[in-house]
Amino acid sequence: MNITPSRRLVAPLLALTVAFGLSACSSSGGTAASSSGLPAGSAETSAECPTSQPDPLPAGETRTVTLDTALGAIAIEVEADLSPIAAGNFVALAGCGYYDGTPFHRTPTLQDGTPFVIQGGDPTGTGTGGPGYTIKDEPVTTDYKRGTVAMARSSQPNSVGSQFFIVLDDGAGPILASANTYQIIGNVSSGMETADAIYEASAGVELPASPVDITTATVTNP
């Protein structure tokens, strides 16, 4: 599905592969970080990043992943019970520094002018990068809405790598739900104004020429 010169998604129901397509083609190296066993309030860090699917986040557990940018911080409450495999993967990548310096490379707008999502997690900034592995699919058991954080994927099964997106408007919910394959890992607990500012900085351009970077990502155990 082609994008119009305005770079807006003209047929979102059919363009989800374009909207969230990725192919894992870059490797960060290393081994998976542990996702459990730390005291509450402590930061999770690992010197090495996963090279294969990390351990799921244990049932009932949550983590806070904070994405710092030049426009402010976004705090994400990651919940194991939503998608334990995807949650564990996101936390492991954030904890090893994989997301540090990566851009929000996509800021698409729907045909009616509604802000759609901001998408990041690709170290190449091209929309084709990933950690060198993919993870297993999981069912989506809750609704997509403003503040939802979910993993990007292609149309192929088990194609999630490192890319993720933050939903900017409730109006995106039905479009995303029509596929219902993007594993939801949590919600923005604070900093949606930063997510909005990242979108506004691109003027709603699909692929901004000067995207806003994640300067650092940190993980804490609430």
C-alpha positions in Angstrom: 0.0 0.0 0.0 1.5 3.3 -1.1 1.5 6.5 1.0 0.1 9.6 -0.6 2.3 12.7 -1.1 0.9 14.0 2.2 2.3 10.9 3.8 -1.0 10.2 5.6 -2.5 6.7 5.8 -5.3 6.9 3.2 -6.6 3.4 3.9 -5.6 2.5 7.5 -7.6 -0.7 7.5 -5.5 -2.0 4.7 -2.2 -0.2 5.5 -1.4 -1.6 8.9 1.6 -3.5 7.5 2.9 -0.2 6.2 2.0 1.5 9.4 3.8 -0.9 11.6 6.0 -2.9 9.3 9.4 -4.0 10.4 12.0 -6.6 9.6 14.5 -7.6 12.2 17.8 -7.0 10.5 20.2 -5.6 13.0 21.6 -7.3 16.1 22.6 -5.7 19.4 24.5 -8.8 20.6 24.7 -10.1 24.1 22.4 -12.1 26.3 19.0 -11.5 27.9 18.7 -9.5 31.0 16.9 -11.0 34.0 13.4 -9.5 34.5 12.8 -10.5 38.2 14.3 -10.6 41.6 15.1 -6.9 42.1 13.8 -4.9 45.1 11.0 -2.5 44.6 12.2 0.9 43.5 15.5 -0.4 42.1 16.7 0.2 38.5 17.1 -2.7 36.2 20.2 -2.6 34.0 22.2 -5.1 32.0 25.5 -4.7 30.2 24.4 -6.9 27.4 21.3 -7.0 25.2 19.2 -10.1 24.2 20.1 -12.1 21.1 17.0 -14.2 21.3 13.5 -13.9 22.9 14.1 -12.9 26.6 12.2 -14.5 29.5 8.6 -13.3 29.9 7.9 -10.8 32.6 6.5 -12.8 35.5 2.8 -12.9 36.0 1.4 -10.1 38.1 4.5 -8.0 37.9 4.9 -4.5 36.5 7.9 -2.3 35.5 8.1 1.4 34.8 10.1 2.3 31.7 11.0 5.9 31.4 11.9 7.3 28.0 13.8 10.6 28.2 13.8 12.9 25.2 14.8 16.5 24.5 11.1 17.4 24.7 10.5 15.7 28.1 10.0 12.3 29.6 7.5 9.5 28.9 6.8 7.0 31.7 5.3 3.7 30.7 3.8 1.2 33.1 4.5 -2.2 31.6 2.2 -4.9 32.7 3.1 -8.6 32.5 -0.5 -9.7 32.5 -1.2 -7.9 29.2 1.5 -9.7 27.1 4.2 -11.3 29.3 6.5 -12.2 26.4 6.3 -8.8 24.7 6.6 -7.1 28.1 9.7 -9.0 29.1 11.2 -8.3 25.7 10.6 -4.5 26.0 11.9 -4.3 29.5 15.0 -6.3 28.6 15.8 -4.1 25.7 15.1 -0.9 27.7 17.3 -2.1 30.5 20.3 -2.9 28.4 20.4 0.5 26.7 19.1 -0.8 23.3 16.7 2.1 23.0 19.2 4.8 24.0 19.8 7.2 21.0 17.0 5.7 18.9 14.5 8.0 17.1 10.7 8.1 17.0 11.0 7.5 13.3 7.3 7.5 12.4 4.6 10.0 13.4 1.7 9.2 11.1 -1.6 11.1 10.8 -4.9 9.5 9.9 -6.8 10.6 6.7 -9.2 12.8 8.8 -6.2 14.6 10.4 -6.3 12.7 13.7 -2.9 12.1 15.2 -2.3 8.3 15.0 0.8 7.1 16.8 4.5 7.8 17.5 6.6 4.8 16.7 10.2 4.1 17.8 12.6 1.4 18.8 14.5 1.0 15.5 18.2 1.8 15.9 18.5 2.4 12.1 15.7 4.9 12.0 14.5 3.4 8.8 11.5 1.3 10.0 13.3 -1.9 9.0 15.7 -2.4 12.0 15.4 -4.7 14.9 17.4 -6.6 17.5 18.3 -9.6 15.3 15.5 -11.8 16.6 11.7 -11.9 16.9 9.3 -13.0 19.6 6.2 -15.1 19.7 2.7 -13.6 19.2 0.3 -13.2 22.1 -3.4 -12.5 22.1 -4.6 -8.9 22.6 -7.0 -8.9 25.5 -7.7 -5.1 26.0 -8.5 -2.1 24.0 -6.3 0.3 22.1 -6.8 3.8 23.3 -4.9 7.1 23.9 -1.8 6.2 25.9 -1.7 2.5 24.9 1.8 1.2 24.3 2.0 -1.8 21.9 4.6 -3.6 19.8 4.9 -3.0 16.1 5.1 -5.9 13.7 4.7 -6.9 10.1 1.9 -9.0 8.6 3.9 -12.1 9.2 3.3 -14.3 12.4 5.8 -13.9 15.2 7.4 -10.8 13.6 7.8 -8.5 16.7 11.3 -7.3 17.4 12.1 -4.0 19.1 9.8 -1.5 17.5 6.9 -0.1 19.5 4.3 2.6 19.3 2.3 4.9 21.6 -1.3 5.6 20.6 -2.1 9.3 20.5 -5.9 9.4 20.1 -8.8 7.1 21.0 -9.9 7.3 17.4 -7.0 5.1 16.5 -8.5 2.3 18.5 -11.0 0.8 16.0 -8.3 0.8 13.3 -5.8 -1.0 15.4 -8.5 -3.4 16.7 -9.4 -4.4 13.2 -6.1 -6.3 13.1 -5.9 -6.9 16.9 -2.4 -8.3 16.5 -0.2 -5.6 18.1 0.7 -6.9 21.5 -0.2 -4.4 24.1 2.5 -4.1 26.8 1.1 -1.2 28.9 0.1 2.4 29.1 1.7 5.8 29.5 1.4 6.7 33.2 2.8 10.2 32.7 4.2 12.2 29.9 1.5 12.0 27.2 2.2 15.8 26.7 5.7 14.7 25.6 4.3 12.2 23.2 2.0 14.9 21.7 5.0 17.2 21.5 7.0 14.6 19.6 4.2 14.3 17.1 3.7 18.0 16.8 7.5 18.5 16.2 7.1 16.5 13.0 3.9 18.3 12.0 2.3 14.9 11.6 4.7 13.9 8.8 4.8 10.1 8.3 8.6 9.9 8.3 10.0 13.1 9.8 13.4 14.4 8.5 14.6 15.3 12.0 12.9 12.8 14.3 13.1 13.2 18.1 15.4 10.7 19.8 15.1 8.7 23.0 18.1 10.0 24.8 18.0 7.3 27.5 15.6 4.6 28.6 15.5 3.4 32.2 13.7 0.6 33.9 12.5 0.6 37.5 10.7 -1.9 39.6 7.8 -0.1 41.3 
